[in-house]
Amino acid sequence: MAAEFAAAFESGDWASVAGLWHDLGKYSTEFQQYIKKVSGYANRYDPEAHIEAPCRVDHSTAGAIHAVKQFDIHGRILAYLIAGHHAGLPDWHSAETGGKALSIRLQQSELLDRIATQAIPQNLLMQSKPASKLCGGENGFHLWVRMLFSCLVDADFLDTESFMDKGKNQARQQFPSLVEMLPVFNRAMEAKVAQLIVEQSADTPVNRIRADVLAQCRKQAALPPGMFSLTVPTGGGKTLSSLAFALEHAKHHSKDHAKRRVIYAIPYTSIIEQTADVFRGIFGKDDVVEHHSNFDVDRETTRSRLAAENWDAPLIVTTNVQLFESLFAARTSRCRKLHNLVNSVIVLDEAQLLPPEFLQPILDTLNLLTTQYGVTVVLSTATQPALNTVKNNFGRTTRKGLNNVREIIADVDGLYADLERVEVQIPADFNQPTDWESLAAELCQHESVLAIVNTRKDCRELWKFMPRGTLHLSALLCGAHRSVLIADIKERLKRGEAVRVISTQLVEAGVDLDFPVVYRALAGLDSIAQAAGRCNREGSLTGKGKVVVFVPPKPAPKGLLRFGEDATKDVWHKRPEKPLARTLFTRYFNRFLSMPNLDEHDIVGSLKCGSGLEVQFRTAAEKFRLIDDRETQAVFVRYNAESNKLIKQLNQIGPKRDLMRKLQRHAVTIYRHDLKRLIQSADIKAIENYPELYAQVGDTLYHKETGLLLAESPILNPSTLVP
């Protein structure tokens, strides 16, 4: 099975030997005694097994040692796979992992000696050295090994599952292929056009443009696999058009249609559900696999849960965190999906939000996927980031960019001109801030308005000065609460009702809101453009929408937000006539990406392959955290009756899998110093016997409009206290 998986990238012989040798250690006396005991056969085979057998027996190191003994330095390739097939890919050498480092484990020759006298078939032990070439070179070897590892561990899981639970194995075989899904998509698009004709809106300027974008995506899908960009202004129909490209591309270039996949990766869980729901509206709930931490378990089926384990389904909607952390993972559970990326189409939605501090290793890996594993990558965004190779004045490469990116849209500038639906007003003086009270008074001059600020604290501060009925959106609201509010806002806008919203940037990427007026605190140019995409989105206003950029009372926090703000000031210092002109974005991103270290944690260095095939797999995996949760903690809050019921169950039965997945939608993430204070004030406490889990105690800590109350803003909007 491992060989079959690896054949997709011409490495089946390596995976085959790994599959044959990965359990050689099970021939040892210690393991045989152990397995008889835990299987209930100890007395039948060996009356003393329960005395001698340890609770855990190392059965993976022996095969690794045998591989090196047979193939010398090339045996180390197999040694990584075999030694890590339960505990995860090891480092070659590491002070932190000590005896777990592969170089140390390979010295434990006694583990192989223990099985030397066992009756192992010689045709199992004596294998020919794999003939297929090593892939990737010094900077790409790590991905090839990880792909082989994925083949081995997924085959190991599936083979065990087939033996232990045939029902599960059969449930995995029920998805249609992408070629079968394409006609379903086409019929849905035809129905959508028919509905627009009935509503007499098919011939509006925006819908004509969306139809043209869709047609171009279908046409360009015939191009050879590789790297593509899809640059379409917000509201231009990127979501469905990029899916059309992916489905048509898979049809044109699939050798094995059943094994081709589309991976749709999205930066925020706050918008992933919206995209998945759009796809379910086309294909039905059973044929779209949604894989992320905030997934509503009530929408999960047996086969979608199984497919999320190894992405063995034609259409996966996931997060950047799941995708990229898996590509740099060491754990078996994270790695087993990777071989299913081979020959896939990966759509990176809102590509401008790729994390700068990890950008270099991400770009390197995307290049490897397209050049060596048949993957097609689509960078889909309204604000295409500058991901080209950059050299300094001395000719030294400071950023290795993406290779041969082809734009899908024929005339991007013309498309932007046609979809220009807003006028942008920038501050007269970047050094003159507007206080919250004055800004609130200005916002109140508009019946419907969206104001977007940079931080949760700013969101609450501005909201306090707004009249009763103003809505507040920030990450201090749990996911369940935010979903209800966003749905309410959409419905009110659709009915033409007045609605005022104060929000953090969580509404910028992909949340389909359509306000006549949007205010945006000074920020990165891409964030401002995304905010502008929430204004006159459908082009339904008589004139243009109004976007006002203001200088908040305090600058953005230091770090990436401040980098973005400073880069925007730099490209706007001559006060351009069109502040969101597309030509400004290349300058902006080159300026922005020159500030942070694009490999802040030296991931590239950890994964560089030495002459002895030394790679620090585990160290790199530990450092590659897109969301660093070491300084934060999730707290389960009492938002509604459902929250209370789930927290009660948690206290009664502990963290069962399905319960924890439901609770994720009722959690708010806070910093450790806030956690400590709330514990001291007895507002939250740890779940008994589970000190790493925390829940709200009383009813006063979570406010019905602003969410979790922290010490930095204890004052509520006075109008909410009026009966």
C-alpha positions, 0 to 999 in steps of 0.5 A: 500500500505504501508503494502504491501511494509513493508511486505517484511521485516515482518513489514506490521502491523506497516506500515498499522497503519501508513497509516491509521493514518498519515492524522488524522489531516485532520479531523480538522476544520482548515484543512477542511476549508483550503482544501475547499478554495484551491480546489475552493469549499470554497463558496460551503461549507463555505462562511467564509473559506477564512477568517479563514483558514491559508495558512498552517495547521499542519495536521501531529502532531495529528496522532502522538499524537493519536499513543502515546495515544493508544500505549504509548512508542511504539506509538513513532515509529508511531509518527516519521513516521506520524509527518514526512511524509511531513517535514521529519523524526524529531529529538526526541529532538534538540536545533536546530530544537526547536519546530519541535522536536518530543518530543515538538510536542507530547505535543501539545495536542490541535491539537488532541482535535480539531479533537476529536468531528469530525465524525471519524470512530471508526474502523479507530481510534481503531487499535490493537497494531502491533504484529511484533517485533521491529528490529535492536536493539539500533544501528539498530532501526533507519534503521527500522524506516527509512524503515517504513517511506519509505513505508509510504511516497512512498505509500502516493506519489503513492496513490496521483499520482494514483488519480491525474495523472493516466498516470504517475502511468501507466508509472511506470509499464513498466519495465521487471523483473530481471529474464526477463533481464537475458536471454537478458544479456546471449545473449549479452555475447554470441554475445560478444564472437562471435565477439571476435572469428571473430576478432581472439582475444577470445583466448588472455590471458586477454580474457580467464581470463575475461571469467573465472571470468565471469564463477566463478561469475555465479557459486557463485551466487547460494550461500545464500544471504549476503556479498561478495567480488569480487577481480579482477585486473583492466581490468579483467572484473569486471563490466560485471561479477558483473552484471552477479552475481547479475542477477543470484543471483536474479534468485536463491533467489527471492521470488517475481521476480518483486520486486527484484532489482540490485543497481550498486553504483559507487563513481564518476559521471565521470565514472558512464556514462561509466558503464550505457552506457555498460548496455544500450548496453545490455538492451537498453536505456529504461531499465536502470535507471541512477540516479545521479546529472550529468545525461544528461537529454536528455537521460531521459524518463518519466518512468526513471525519475519516477523510479529515484524518488523511485528506482522502476526499476530492474536495477539502476545505481547510485552514492555512494552519492545517495545510502548512503545519502539516507540510512541516510536521513530524507527528504521524497524525499530521503527516499522514495526509501529505501524500494525498497532496501529490498532483492536487490543486491547492487554492490559497485564498487571501494569499496576501495573508501568508505569515511573513515570519514563516514566508521563506520556508513556505515559498520554498515548499510551494516551489517544491510541490509544483516542481517535484510533486505535480501540484498546481497552486493558485494564489487567489486574492484581490491584493496579490502579494509580491512573492518574487525573488528579491536581491539586494544592491550587492546581488545577494538574494534576500528572498527566494520567490515563487517560480513561474507564476502565471496570471489567470486574468488577461487584463487585471488592470481593466478588471480593477477599473471596471469593478471600482465601486468606492472612493477612498479618503485618506487622512490629511495628516498621518500624524494627527489622530482622531479621538474615539468620541469624535470618530463616534460622532462622525459615524453616527452621521451615517445610518449604516456604517462599518468601522474597522479598527486594529485591536480588540481594545480599540474595538471596545473603546470606540463601541462605548461611544456609539449609541445603543443598537451598535453591534460589536465584533471581535475575537472576544466573542466566541465563534458561535456568537460571532456567527450569529452576529454576522448572519444577523448583519447580513440579513439586516443589510439585505432587508435595507435596514440601518445597521452600525458595526464596530469590528476588528479586522476579522470581517475583512477577509472573505466575509460577505458584507455590503455597507454603503460606508466603511471607516478603516483605521490606518493599517497595511494597504492590503487590509485597507483594500480588504475593508474597502471590499465590504463597501458597495460590494454588489455595486448597487449604490447609485454612485460610489461607496465611501471608504474613510481611512482615519488615524486612530488615537494610538498607532498599531501594536509593534510587529506586523501591524506596525510594519503594515501601517508604516509601509502604507504611509510610505506608499501614500506619502505623495498622496496618490489620486487613487489610494488603492491603485493596483500599481501601489501594491507591489511597492507596498509588499516589497516595502512591507516584506523588507521589514520582518525576518522571513525565516524568523525561526530558522526553519530553512536551516533546520531542514537543510540536508547535510552530506550525511543526510542529517535533518532536524525534523522534530526541531523544525516542526516544533518551531513551525507554529503559525499560531503560537499558543504558548502565550495564550489560553482558550477559555470556554465561556458561557455565551448561551444555554448551549455553552452552559450545557457543554461546560456542565458536560465537560465537568461531568465526563471530561474532555471527550472528542466530540464534546471538545469539538463542540466546545471550540465554538464556545471558546475565547483565546486570551493572554496568559496574564489575563488568565492568571488575573481571572483565576485569581478573581475566581471568574474562571477555573480549571476543570477538575483533573484537567488543569490545562482546560479552563471555563467561565464560572459565573454569569457576569464575565461574558457580556451579551454584546462585547463578549469576554470582559477583561480588565483593560475595559471594564466599562460597558456601553451605558445604554446597554444597562437601560432596561 
